[in-house]
Amino acid sequence: MISHLINEYRDKNKMTASTFSQNTLFFTKNHRAIKILLSCTLIVLALSACSEKATDNNITTHTQSAHFLKIQPKQHYIIDRRYLGQVKSKQNTALSFEYPGTVNAVYVDMGDSVKKGQKLASQHTEVLSFKTEELQARVNQFNAQIKLNLANLSRIKSLTNDGYSSKQRLDELNAENEVLMANVSGLKAQIRAINYQINKAILTAPFSGVITKKMVSTGEQSSPAKIAFQLIQQSNNEITFGIPAVLANSVKTNQLLTVEINDGEHQGRILSISKQIDPLNRTVQLRMKLTTPVNSYNGQLVKVHINKKVDQQGYWIPLTAVTDGVRGQWQVFLAIKDKPNSVVDITAKDLFTIQSATVQVLHANKTSIYISGLPEGEHLIISEGLHRFVSGQRVTSLADIDKATGTAL
């Protein structure tokens, strides 16, 4: 038993030694291959470095091109202020019947154009006609009494002259005649009043315009306090708007202003300037009229332009010519022309060096801004694509490149 265990132990040791010798042989062979591979890698790197050094000698420097803009100093800038206004018709009337009554007919409706004197609606007038006939009958009655009174008066005068009648009777007949004449005059006045009421039973347009509201119907009871129609004069519109009291001193009557209405710009002339501040919005109210007829509507909102001149030197530049700088400031890129050097660079006359300059934005509109902070005089700036450049970079003018190559912008 013991001898058997000893034999197994010897066999295992033989196998381990054999395996160890094989592994050692494999590592030796691989170690040589690794050395060869490293040597080849070093040789390739050395050759590539030499080729790059040789190639660098043939590379030409590439300079970016930029859009340049020449700017001139200005002594002032204009601020375009817009104020909200409203179109108001000069004639805007609420029409109603002058006397109460029943509406007999309505001839127009909302939105209809009417002429001056055109019928709009009417009332029943039968009762008024009956009253006129009654009063006329009473007038005829009094006329007959006056005729009899005149005849009696003529006879009494003759009898009085002959001494057969007293003067008292004559005086009574004269007084009776005056009473009858007064009654006839009163009745005729009532007839004229009724005829006037009959005429006013027909509601007519006081001027040419457009019916904007109809608030009466056939068979309805109307009264002077109830509005029947709203009529506006379409061709005589004015514009009212308010401006601050400080600005009111800079405008004057008959001054022309630009008015934005119906997506178009028109000219308007100031008619009057109020001398009182509106307590609601603390503005001074102005009234103006357009110089040319414009299709507008009563109550329509418009924009009135008033320019304010600010005296301060600066430069107008496009919005694309400014970029954000450090600490929230704005900056532009000035293009400083390089001095020619015929020995080193024969194209130096076309090269410019970028120099950043911090500026202050004074005013801006949709397309450009007014800045200050640049030295007085003419400057050449980069007008667009500022994100592609940095201060100190050398660039060429895009116009010069296009001129040289013959390509169009």
C-alpha positions as semicolon CSV with decimal commas, in nm:
position;residue;x (nm);y (nm);z (nm)
1;M;0,000;0,000;0,000
2;I;0,274;0,241;0,093
3;S;0,473;0,155;-0,217
4;H;0,172;0,223;-0,434
5;L;0,135;0,579;-0,297
6;I;0,502;0,647;-0,354
7;N;0,475;0,549;-0,722
8;E;0,174;0,783;-0,776
9;Y;0,366;1,072;-0,620
10;R;0,662;1,015;-0,854
11;D;0,433;1,007;-1,159
12;K;0,277;1,346;-1,064
13;N;0,615;1,506;-1,015
14;K;0,724;1,388;-1,356
15;M;0,417;1,542;-1,518
16;T;0,469;1,874;-1,337
17;A;0,827;1,901;-1,446
18;S;0,736;1,823;-1,799
19;T;0,465;2,086;-1,800
20;F;0,696;2,345;-1,649
21;S;0,960;2,287;-1,914
22;Q;0,699;2,327;-2,190
23;N;0,570;2,655;-2,047
24;T;0,919;2,787;-2,016
25;L;0,987;2,708;-2,380
26;F;0,664;2,884;-2,491
27;F;0,744;3,200;-2,294
28;T;1,091;3,213;-2,440
29;K;0,959;3,197;-2,796
30;N;0,692;3,463;-2,729
31;H;0,939;3,690;-2,560
32;R;1,146;3,701;-2,878
33;A;0,834;3,782;-3,086
34;I;0,743;4,070;-2,856
35;K;1,092;4,214;-2,887
36;I;1,067;4,198;-3,267
37;L;0,723;4,366;-3,263
38;L;0,840;4,652;-3,043
39;S;1,141;4,711;-3,262
40;C;0,923;4,736;-3,573
41;T;0,688;4,984;-3,403
42;L;0,972;5,214;-3,306
43;I;1,108;5,210;-3,662
44;V;0,766;5,302;-3,807
45;L;0,722;5,589;-3,561
46;A;1,061;5,728;-3,642
47;L;0,993;5,719;-4,015
48;S;0,654;5,889;-3,975
49;A;0,804;6,168;-3,764
50;C;1,059;6,234;-4,031
51;S;0,796;6,247;-4,303
52;E;0,579;6,489;-4,099
53;K;0,874;6,717;-4,045
54;A;0,943;6,715;-4,414
55;T;0,580;6,778;-4,498
56;D;0,552;7,076;-4,257
57;N;0,795;7,264;-4,469
58;N;0,550;7,254;-4,764
59;I;0,231;7,365;-4,572
60;T;0,104;7,721;-4,647
61;T;-0,078;7,917;-4,377
62;H;-0,461;7,940;-4,431
63;T;-0,629;8,270;-4,336
64;Q;-1,004;8,300;-4,282
65;S;-1,209;8,560;-4,468
66;A;-1,465;8,794;-4,313
67;H;-1,736;9,040;-4,414
68;F;-1,617;9,396;-4,349
69;L;-1,828;9,707;-4,296
70;K;-1,705;10,065;-4,293
71;I;-1,887;10,278;-4,034
72;Q;-1,902;10,657;-4,003
73;P;-1,968;10,852;-3,680
74;K;-2,310;11,012;-3,631
75;Q;-2,391;11,308;-3,410
76;H;-2,741;11,195;-3,305
77;Y;-2,993;10,916;-3,335
78;I;-3,371;10,907;-3,367
79;I;-3,598;10,712;-3,132
80;D;-3,922;10,605;-3,296
81;R;-4,194;10,612;-3,031
82;R;-4,529;10,446;-3,103
83;Y;-4,847;10,552;-2,925
84;L;-5,180;10,373;-2,941
85;G;-5,467;10,576;-3,084
86;Q;-5,828;10,523;-3,181
87;V;-6,030;10,613;-3,489
88;K;-6,335;10,821;-3,404
89;S;-6,603;10,943;-3,640
90;K;-6,662;11,314;-3,623
91;Q;-7,036;11,255;-3,668
92;N;-7,164;10,969;-3,452
93;T;-7,529;11,019;-3,367
94;A;-7,791;10,818;-3,179
95;L;-8,124;10,871;-3,357
96;S;-8,466;10,839;-3,194
97;F;-8,822;10,954;-3,262
98;E;-8,903;11,298;-3,127
99;Y;-9,253;11,197;-3,012
100;P;-9,386;10,874;-2,865
101;G;-9,581;10,645;-3,090
102;T;-9,612;10,307;-3,255
103;V;-9,352;10,217;-3,521
104;N;-9,527;10,164;-3,854
105;A;-9,231;10,063;-4,076
106;V;-8,852;10,026;-4,070
107;Y;-8,674;10,091;-4,399
108;V;-8,304;10,025;-4,320
109;D;-8,097;9,775;-4,126
110;M;-7,753;9,760;-3,961
111;G;-7,467;9,816;-4,207
112;D;-7,676;9,999;-4,467
113;S;-7,539;10,317;-4,623
114;V;-7,787;10,602;-4,623
115;K;-7,804;10,947;-4,776
116;K;-7,894;11,270;-4,604
117;G;-8,276;11,297;-4,572
118;Q;-8,339;10,928;-4,648
119;K;-8,626;10,762;-4,459
120;L;-8,518;10,529;-4,180
121;A;-8,846;10,445;-4,002
122;S;-9,197;10,587;-3,952
123;Q;-9,476;10,594;-3,692
124;H;-9,854;10,561;-3,720
125;T;-10,015;10,903;-3,776
126;E;-10,390;10,821;-3,808
127;V;-10,474;10,962;-3,466
128;L;-10,285;11,281;-3,546
129;S;-10,478;11,315;-3,869
130;F;-10,805;11,280;-3,679
131;K;-10,699;11,554;-3,436
132;T;-10,608;11,780;-3,727
133;E;-10,952;11,733;-3,881
134;E;-11,119;11,803;-3,546
135;L;-10,924;12,121;-3,496
136;Q;-10,990;12,232;-3,852
137;A;-11,365;12,189;-3,791
138;R;-11,345;12,409;-3,485
139;V;-11,157;12,667;-3,689
140;N;-11,437;12,665;-3,944
141;Q;-11,689;12,706;-3,663
142;F;-11,510;13,006;-3,522
143;N;-11,474;13,154;-3,871
144;A;-11,851;13,133;-3,910
145;Q;-11,901;13,303;-3,575
146;I;-11,655;13,573;-3,676
147;K;-11,850;13,628;-3,997
148;L;-12,173;13,670;-3,798
149;N;-11,997;13,896;-3,551
150;L;-11,872;14,122;-3,828
151;A;-12,222;14,149;-3,972
152;N;-12,373;14,238;-3,633
153;L;-12,093;14,483;-3,573
154;S;-12,166;14,659;-3,901
155;R;-12,536;14,693;-3,820
156;I;-12,471;14,813;-3,464
157;K;-12,234;15,078;-3,591
158;S;-12,505;15,211;-3,822
159;L;-12,764;15,211;-3,544
160;T;-12,521;15,376;-3,306
161;N;-12,455;15,653;-3,556
162;D;-12,833;15,709;-3,589
163;G;-12,873;15,706;-3,211
164;Y;-13,074;15,383;-3,194
165;S;-12,812;15,167;-3,017
166;S;-12,582;15,216;-2,722
167;K;-12,205;15,215;-2,740
168;Q;-12,197;14,930;-2,489
169;R;-12,340;14,693;-2,743
170;L;-12,077;14,806;-2,991
171;D;-11,799;14,740;-2,739
172;E;-11,937;14,394;-2,664
173;L;-11,933;14,297;-3,031
174;N;-11,575;14,424;-3,071
175;A;-11,462;14,219;-2,773
176;E;-11,645;13,913;-2,906
177;N;-11,469;13,953;-3,239
178;E;-11,129;13,964;-3,071
179;V;-11,208;13,650;-2,869
180;L;-11,317;13,464;-3,182
181;M;-11,002;13,568;-3,368
182;A;-10,784;13,455;-3,077
183;N;-10,957;13,117;-3,070
184;V;-10,896;13,074;-3,443
185;S;-10,527;13,161;-3,397
186;G;-10,494;12,909;-3,112
187;L;-10,655;12,634;-3,316
188;K;-10,432;12,706;-3,614
189;A;-10,127;12,686;-3,386
190;Q;-10,242;12,345;-3,262
191;I;-10,288;12,231;-3,622
192;R;-9,933;12,343;-3,707
193;A;-9,799;12,154;-3,401
194;I;-9,981;11,838;-3,507
195;N;-9,853;11,873;-3,864
196;Y;-9,502;11,911;-3,723
197;Q;-9,554;11,595;-3,517
198;I;-9,678;11,415;-3,830
199;N;-9,365;11,519;-4,015
200;K;-9,145;11,402;-3,727
201;A;-9,322;11,066;-3,733
202;I;-9,088;10,991;-4,025
203;L;-8,732;10,944;-3,897
204;T;-8,476;11,059;-4,157
205;A;-8,095;11,058;-4,172
206;P;-7,947;11,395;-4,068
207;F;-7,634;11,326;-4,277
208;S;-7,493;11,066;-4,510
209;G;-7,337;10,773;-4,331
210;V;-7,368;10,411;-4,226
211;I;-7,618;10,254;-3,985
212;T;-7,410;10,081;-3,718
213;K;-7,698;9,978;-3,488
214;K;-8,071;9,914;-3,536
215;M;-8,266;9,895;-3,211
216;V;-8,626;9,936;-3,329
217;S;-8,878;9,704;-3,494
218;T;-9,218;9,734;-3,658
219;G;-9,509;9,755;-3,410
220;E;-9,284;9,859;-3,122
221;Q;-9,368;10,150;-2,896
222;S;-9,105;10,421;-2,941
223;S;-9,020;10,725;-2,734
224;P;-8,764;11,006;-2,737
225;A;-8,564;10,829;-2,465
226;K;-8,530;10,509;-2,669
227;I;-8,255;10,498;-2,936
228;A;-8,377;10,369;-3,272
229;F;-8,058;10,384;-3,484
230;Q;-7,687;10,461;-3,446
231;L;-7,554;10,653;-3,747
232;I;-7,190;10,743;-3,814
233;Q;-7,034;10,952;-4,089
234;Q;-6,785;10,720;-4,257
235;S;-6,583;10,970;-4,459
236;N;-6,496;11,214;-4,180
237;N;-6,289;11,016;-3,930
238;E;-6,040;11,156;-3,684
239;I;-5,775;10,995;-3,463
240;T;-5,735;11,061;-3,091
241;F;-5,437;10,947;-2,885
242;G;-5,250;11,039;-2,570
243;I;-4,882;11,122;-2,515
244;P;-4,679;11,210;-2,202
245;A;-4,690;11,572;-2,094
246;V;-4,311;11,605;-2,144
247;L;-4,342;11,500;-2,508
248;A;-4,643;11,726;-2,568
249;N;-4,412;12,029;-2,567
250;S;-4,221;11,894;-2,867
251;V;-4,524;11,867;-3,101
252;K;-4,739;12,140;-3,248
253;T;-5,058;12,181;-3,447
254;N;-5,047;12,115;-3,824
255;Q;-4,744;11,889;-3,769
256;L;-4,740;11,576;-3,986
257;L;-4,703;11,239;-3,814
258;T;-4,689;10,884;-3,945
259;V;-4,993;10,670;-3,864
260;E;-4,990;10,290;-3,886
261;I;-5,335;10,168;-3,992
262;N;-5,455;9,863;-4,188
263;D;-5,097;9,728;-4,214
264;G;-4,990;10,044;-4,395
265;E;-4,836;10,380;-4,309
266;H;-5,020;10,705;-4,376
267;Q;-4,968;11,072;-4,294
268;G;-5,182;11,255;-4,042
269;R;-5,197;11,622;-3,941
270;I;-5,239;11,732;-3,579
271;L;-5,561;11,933;-3,541
272;S;-5,550;12,020;-3,172
273;I;-5,354;11,957;-2,852
274;S;-5,545;11,941;-2,526
275;K;-5,434;12,162;-2,238
276;Q;-5,556;11,920;-1,973
277;I;-5,406;11,590;-1,854
278;D;-5,635;11,290;-1,863
279;P;-5,685;11,179;-1,500
280;L;-5,713;10,812;-1,601
281;N;-5,386;10,759;-1,791
282;R;-5,205;11,089;-1,714
283;T;-5,155;11,178;-2,079
284;V;-5,227;11,478;-2,297
285;Q;-5,491;11,403;-2,561
286;L;-5,423;11,495;-2,925
287;R;-5,664;11,501;-3,217
288;M;-5,547;11,450;-3,575
289;K;-5,687;11,386;-3,922
290;L;-5,544;11,178;-4,205
291;T;-5,429;11,373;-4,509
292;T;-5,566;11,110;-4,749
293;P;-5,891;10,908;-4,722
294;V;-5,833;10,564;-4,568
295;N;-6,087;10,287;-4,523
296;S;-6,116;10,273;-4,144
297;Y;-6,376;10,190;-3,882
298;N;-6,502;10,380;-3,582
299;G;-6,319;10,256;-3,273
300;Q;-6,034;10,096;-3,471
301;L;-5,694;10,099;-3,299
302;V;-5,397;10,261;-3,476
303;K;-5,032;10,338;-3,397
304;V;-4,901;10,693;-3,416
305;H;-4,524;10,739;-3,466
306;I;-4,348;11,030;-3,297
307;N;-3,973;11,064;-3,348
308;K;-3,750;11,188;-3,068
309;K;-3,402;11,319;-3,151
310;V;-3,121;11,235;-2,907
311;D;-2,797;11,431;-2,950
312;Q;-2,515;11,185;-2,877
313;Q;-2,227;11,077;-3,096
314;G;-2,212;10,712;-3,196
315;Y;-2,227;10,460;-3,477
316;W;-2,504;10,263;-3,646
317;I;-2,409;9,897;-3,696
318;P;-2,611;9,586;-3,786
319;L;-2,727;9,350;-3,513
320;T;-2,495;9,080;-3,648
321;A;-2,188;9,300;-3,586
322;V;-2,205;9,287;-3,205
323;T;-2,144;9,000;-2,965
324;D;-2,141;8,948;-2,591
325;G;-1,819;9,016;-2,407
326;V;-1,694;8,968;-2,054
327;R;-1,907;9,063;-1,752
328;G;-2,220;9,117;-1,960
329;Q;-2,067;9,383;-2,182
330;W;-2,101;9,412;-2,560
331;Q;-1,811;9,416;-2,801
332;V;-1,737;9,455;-3,171
333;F;-1,444;9,330;-3,378
334;L;-1,236;9,601;-3,543
335;A;-1,034;9,509;-3,852
336;I;-0,689;9,673;-3,835
337;K;-0,497;9,662;-4,160
338;D;-0,149;9,506;-4,138
339;K;0,163;9,689;-4,261
340;P;0,298;9,548;-4,591
341;N;0,614;9,336;-4,574
342;S;0,742;9,244;-4,917
343;V;1,017;9,016;-4,780
344;V;0,811;8,791;-4,555
345;D;0,459;8,809;-4,699
346;I;0,380;8,968;-5,032
347;T;0,003;8,955;-4,958
348;A;0,023;9,144;-4,630
349;K;-0,164;9,440;-4,785
350;D;-0,481;9,227;-4,788
351;L;-0,447;9,104;-4,430
352;F;-0,621;9,250;-4,128
353;T;-0,582;9,181;-3,758
354;I;-0,892;9,152;-3,542
355;Q;-0,909;9,373;-3,237
356;S;-1,199;9,354;-2,992
357;A;-1,352;9,676;-2,857
358;T;-1,605;9,710;-2,577
359;V;-1,903;9,929;-2,670
360;Q;-2,224;10,056;-2,512
361;V;-2,559;9,998;-2,681
362;L;-2,765;10,319;-2,673
363;H;-3,058;10,225;-2,895
364;A;-3,174;9,929;-3,102
365;N;-3,437;9,854;-3,363
366;K;-3,529;9,549;-3,569
367;T;-3,217;9,550;-3,788
368;S;-2,947;9,769;-3,633
369;I;-2,818;9,924;-3,312
370;Y;-2,663;10,256;-3,216
371;I;-2,342;10,221;-3,012
372;S;-2,084;10,441;-2,845
373;G;-1,739;10,378;-2,697
374;L;-1,528;10,367;-3,014
375;P;-1,261;10,628;-3,085
376;E;-1,386;10,912;-3,299
377;G;-1,337;10,859;-3,672
378;E;-1,402;10,603;-3,940
379;H;-1,372;10,233;-3,852
380;L;-1,371;9,900;-4,032
381;I;-1,558;9,627;-3,845
382;I;-1,658;9,266;-3,905
383;S;-2,029;9,276;-3,986
384;E;-2,133;8,911;-3,936
385;G;-2,019;8,569;-3,822
386;L;-1,840;8,694;-3,512
387;H;-1,852;8,349;-3,351
388;R;-1,585;8,233;-3,599
389;F;-1,323;8,485;-3,494
390;V;-1,119;8,584;-3,190
391;S;-0,920;8,891;-3,099
392;G;-0,570;8,889;-3,252
393;Q;-0,668;8,663;-3,543
394;R;-0,558;8,762;-3,893
395;V;-0,825;8,764;-4,162
396;T;-0,879;8,879;-4,517
397;S;-1,168;9,068;-4,668
398;L;-1,426;8,844;-4,829
399;A;-1,478;9,103;-5,100
400;D;-1,106;9,093;-5,190
401;I;-1,114;8,712;-5,215
402;D;-1,420;8,717;-5,435
403;K;-1,265;8,982;-5,653
404;A;-0,948;8,777;-5,690
405;T;-1,122;8,446;-5,764
406;G;-1,399;8,594;-5,973
407;T;-1,679;8,424;-5,778
408;A;-2,003;8,598;-5,690
409;L;-2,117;8,665;-5,333
